[in-house]
Amino acid sequence: MASSLKALLVEDTAVDRMVLSFMLRKFHCEVILAKNGKEDVDMFLEGNKFDIVVCDKDMPIMTGPEAIKKIRAMGATDVKIVGVSADDNAMEAFMSAGADDFVPKPMRLEVLGPMIQEVINVKNN
């Protein structure tokens, strides 16, 4: 079996949190939840390490792109960060903040799967 990945899911909407954690667990990810960008940043400040971060865009307190900028600035360059949003202009916001990938909502398993596989491959090499 593939080694499990540590995934941080940053999402303020309960339903999306449920759906996305289900998807991540399907790919044997251990899922840790954060409800906004500040909680996301705090996880890294506390020294937690993640293989992948799946991050929503519009959240209270701190948005996804703001959080990603801060995390990258802390030197967390080897974690794969995937932005998710239903916004049309979200991809640009995420990519300029330092995300590796962007997936429009609703996210589909066929899209998430290869991204997770890529992280597993990098980890196993």
N, C-alpha and C positions, 0 to 999 in steps of 0.2 A: 504493500500500500504506500502511496505517496506520503512523504512527511507532511505533517499538518502545518499550515501557515498561521501566523498570528495576524488577524485582520482587525483593524479599527474601523468601525462604521460610525460615521458622523452624520446624523440625520435627526431633524427635530420633529418630523411627523411620525406618529406611532405606527401607522399602517405601512409606510415605506420602510421603517425600521424593521418591521416584522418580515416583510417580503424580501428585503435585501439580506437580512441575517439568514433567512431560510436558504437563499441562493448561495451565500458564502459557505454555510454549513454543508450544503450539498457537495461542495468541493473540498470537504474536510478542513475547513478553516476554523480556527478557534476564534470566536467573535467577541470583541470587546466593544461596548457601545458608548458613544458620546452624543450629547443632545445639541451641541452647538460648537462653533469654532473655538471658543475659549476652552471648553472641556477638552477639545482635540489638542490644543497647544499645551494645556496643563499635563496631559498624559505624557507628552514628550519631555516637558520640563521635569517631571518626576523620574525621568530616566527609563521609561518604558520603551521597548523596542518592538516594532511591527514590521511585517514583511510587506503588507499592503494596507493602504488607507483608502476607503471609499467615502467620499465626502460630498455632501449636498452643498448647494450654492447659497440659497437665501435662508439664513437662520437667525434667530434672535441673538443679541449680544455681539457675536462676531460671525461674519460670513465665511463660507468655505475658502474662497480665494484669499481673504485676509489671513486666515489660519495657515494656509499652505505657504504663503510668503514668510510668515514667522517661523514655521517649522524648517523650511529650507535654510533660512538665515541662521538657525541654530546648528546647522551642519548635518542635518538628517537628509543626506543626498542619496543614500542607497535604498530608501524605502520607496516602493512604487505607489504613487498617489493617483487615484482615479477620481475625477470630478463627475458628479451626476446632477442633472438638472433638466427641467422641462423648458427652461428659458431659451429663446433663440440665440441670444448673444452670450450664453454662458461659456461656450467652449473657449472663446477668446479670453474671457476673464480668467478662466482656470489655467490655460496654457501660459499666459503672461505671468501668472502668479507662481508658476513652477510645477504644475501638475504634469504627469507623464502621459495621461490619457484622459479622454472625455467620453462619457456615454450619455446619450439623451434618455430622459425618463419617458415612458416606463422602461426600465432596464430589462433586457432579456437574457436568459441563461446562455444562449448561443454567443452572446457578445461577451459576457463576463467570463465564461469558461476559458477561452483561449488566453485571456489576460492573466488569469490565475495560473494556468499551466505554464505560462512564460516565467512567472515569479518562481514557481516550483523548480523549473529547469535551471534557472540561475542559481537558486539555493542549493540544488543538488550537485552543481558542478564545482 
